[in-house]
Amino acid sequence: MVSNHYLRSVCLILLTLLSAVVAFSTPRPAADAASRSLVSPTAEDKTYLNKEQLEFSIAYLNEHHKTDVLLPFVKAFSDLGTTAIKKNAWIGGSYQIIDASITDITQDELSLDASIKQGEKIKIESVKVHLDSDPVAGMLRTYPTLPPCNPMHLNHASKLPIDNFVRRMNRLCNIVKAYSATGKMIQLGVQMGGKGVGKLNDDMYLNQVPHSKCSTLFALD
């Protein structure tokens, strides 16, 4: 006859095994989510320029290219340019865009703060300029547009986002006739780790105005 002590021991062993099986087979959502986040980062975790490139590019453009690049960008590629044309049609000089500073750069656009002077008042307005912009209505005569950058070259440059940024910036610079800034944009890209855009032919003469056909095609291709 089997003793009660033996039966209790067998039951305890079976209960222990059953608990282990249940625990092993139970889904663990939190752990699974953590594992997925390590393998496939979300869109919010991905950035365009890295921290150093972003901070340096913003500081460089704000310090050296307000007059020749940032102010014309606001006038040519944002609704403030259209507003200025309409308001100044009645009283010339009554609406002036007097300053512009970049606050952020993403893979799609530049964020800028523009200073507007109306009479004796000065106000700050935030605007967005898409990196593939065409001039707004009313500015096409002053700033004729150019073809978009070649998608094949942009996709290649996307492996190094600073190169992608420089190509698109140079198109906008050429539209607003900031020709002398294009060579400096390329130099900025090379300094910040770019490669493809920095490989120039000797005959591009980027500081020559107007640019050679070779340099213009390079900026747009």
C-alpha positions in Angstrom: 0.0 0.0 0.0 1.4 3.4 -1.0 2.1 5.7 2.0 0.5 9.1 2.3 3.9 10.7 2.5 4.8 9.3 -0.9 1.6 10.5 -2.5 2.1 14.0 -1.1 5.6 14.1 -2.6 4.4 13.1 -6.0 1.7 15.7 -6.0 4.1 18.4 -5.0 6.4 17.4 -7.9 3.5 17.5 -10.4 2.3 20.9 -9.2 5.8 22.3 -9.5 6.2 21.0 -13.1 2.7 22.3 -14.0 3.6 25.8 -12.7 6.8 25.9 -14.7 5.0 24.9 -17.9 2.3 27.6 -17.4 4.9 30.3 -16.6 7.0 29.4 -19.7 4.0 29.5 -22.1 2.5 32.7 -20.8 3.1 35.7 -23.2 5.3 38.6 -21.9 4.2 41.7 -23.8 6.5 44.2 -22.1 9.6 42.1 -22.7 8.6 41.5 -26.3 8.1 45.2 -26.9 11.5 46.0 -25.5 13.1 43.5 -27.7 11.4 44.9 -30.8 12.5 48.4 -30.0 16.1 47.3 -29.8 15.9 45.6 -33.2 13.7 48.1 -35.1 13.9 51.7 -33.7 10.7 53.8 -34.2 10.6 56.7 -36.6 10.9 59.1 -33.7 14.3 57.7 -32.9 15.7 58.3 -36.3 17.3 61.7 -37.1 18.3 63.5 -40.3 21.6 65.3 -39.3 23.3 64.0 -36.2 23.6 66.3 -33.2 27.0 67.8 -34.1 26.0 68.4 -37.7 22.7 70.0 -36.8 24.2 72.3 -34.2 27.1 73.3 -36.3 25.0 73.9 -39.5 22.5 76.1 -37.6 25.3 78.1 -35.9 27.2 78.5 -39.2 24.2 79.6 -41.3 23.0 82.0 -38.6 26.4 83.6 -38.2 27.6 83.8 -41.8 24.6 83.6 -44.2 21.7 85.6 -42.8 21.8 88.3 -45.5 22.7 86.3 -48.6 20.8 83.1 -47.8 18.4 83.1 -44.9 16.6 86.4 -45.7 16.1 85.6 -49.4 14.9 82.1 -48.4 12.1 83.6 -46.2 11.2 86.1 -49.0 11.3 83.5 -51.8 10.0 80.3 -50.2 7.5 81.4 -47.4 4.1 83.1 -47.3 5.8 86.1 -45.8 7.2 86.9 -49.2 3.7 87.0 -50.7 2.5 89.1 -47.8 5.3 91.6 -48.3 4.4 92.0 -52.0 0.8 92.7 -51.2 1.4 95.1 -48.4 4.1 97.0 -50.1 2.0 97.4 -53.2 0.0 100.1 -51.3 2.8 101.7 -49.3 6.3 100.8 -50.4 8.5 99.7 -47.5 5.6 99.4 -45.0 6.3 95.7 -44.5 9.9 94.7 -44.2 11.5 91.3 -43.5 14.6 92.5 -41.7 16.1 89.4 -40.1 15.9 85.6 -40.2 17.5 82.8 -38.1 17.3 79.0 -38.4 16.0 77.2 -35.4 15.8 73.6 -36.7 16.6 71.4 -39.7 14.7 68.2 -40.5 14.8 66.0 -43.5 11.9 67.9 -45.0 12.3 71.6 -44.0 14.1 74.5 -42.4 12.4 76.2 -39.4 13.2 79.9 -39.2 12.2 82.8 -37.0 11.8 86.0 -39.2 11.7 89.5 -37.8 9.0 91.7 -39.5 9.0 95.5 -39.3 5.7 97.2 -39.8 5.9 100.9 -39.2 7.6 101.3 -35.8 6.6 97.7 -34.6 8.8 94.7 -34.9 7.4 91.2 -34.5 8.8 87.6 -34.8 7.1 85.1 -37.0 8.0 81.4 -37.3 8.0 80.0 -40.8 8.9 76.7 -42.6 10.9 76.4 -45.8 10.7 73.1 -47.5 14.1 71.9 -48.7 12.6 71.1 -52.1 10.7 74.4 -52.4 9.8 76.5 -55.4 9.3 80.2 -55.0 5.9 81.4 -53.8 3.5 83.3 -56.0 4.8 86.8 -56.8 8.4 85.8 -56.4 8.9 83.8 -59.5 9.9 86.8 -61.5 12.6 87.8 -59.0 13.7 84.3 -58.3 13.0 81.9 -61.3 12.8 78.3 -60.1 15.1 75.5 -61.0 14.4 71.8 -61.6 14.4 69.6 -58.5 17.5 67.7 -57.5 17.9 64.4 -59.3 16.2 61.8 -57.1 18.8 59.2 -57.9 21.6 61.4 -56.6 19.5 62.4 -53.6 18.8 58.7 -52.7 22.6 58.0 -53.0 23.3 61.1 -50.8 20.8 59.9 -48.2 23.4 57.4 -47.0 25.2 60.5 -45.7 22.4 62.9 -44.8 24.8 65.9 -44.7 25.4 65.4 -48.4 21.6 65.2 -49.0 21.2 68.5 -47.1 24.0 70.2 -49.0 22.6 69.2 -52.4 19.2 70.6 -51.6 20.5 73.7 -50.0 22.6 74.5 -53.1 19.5 74.3 -55.3 17.8 76.8 -53.1 20.9 79.0 -53.0 21.0 79.0 -56.8 17.4 80.0 -57.0 17.9 83.1 -54.8 21.1 83.9 -56.6 23.3 83.3 -53.6 25.9 81.8 -55.9 29.0 82.4 -53.7 27.4 80.5 -50.9 27.2 77.2 -52.8 30.9 76.4 -52.5 30.7 77.2 -48.7 27.8 74.8 -48.4 29.9 72.0 -50.0 32.8 72.9 -47.7 30.4 72.7 -44.7 29.3 69.2 -45.8 32.9 68.0 -46.2 33.8 69.4 -42.8 30.8 67.6 -41.2 31.7 64.2 -42.6 30.2 64.3 -46.2 31.9 62.6 -49.0 30.1 62.4 -52.3 29.2 66.1 -52.6 32.8 67.1 -51.9 34.3 65.3 -54.9 34.4 68.2 -57.3 36.0 68.7 -60.7 38.7 71.3 -61.0 36.7 73.3 -63.5 33.7 74.1 -61.4 34.8 77.5 -60.1 32.1 77.7 -57.5 33.0 81.3 -56.5 32.8 82.6 -60.1 29.6 84.4 -60.9 27.7 83.4 -63.0 28.7 79.7 -62.5 30.0 77.5 -65.2 27.5 75.1 -66.8 29.4 72.2 -65.1 28.9 73.6 -61.6 25.2 74.4 -62.2 24.5 70.9 -63.4 26.4 69.5 -60.4 24.3 71.5 -58.0 21.1 70.3 -59.6 21.8 66.6 -60.5 
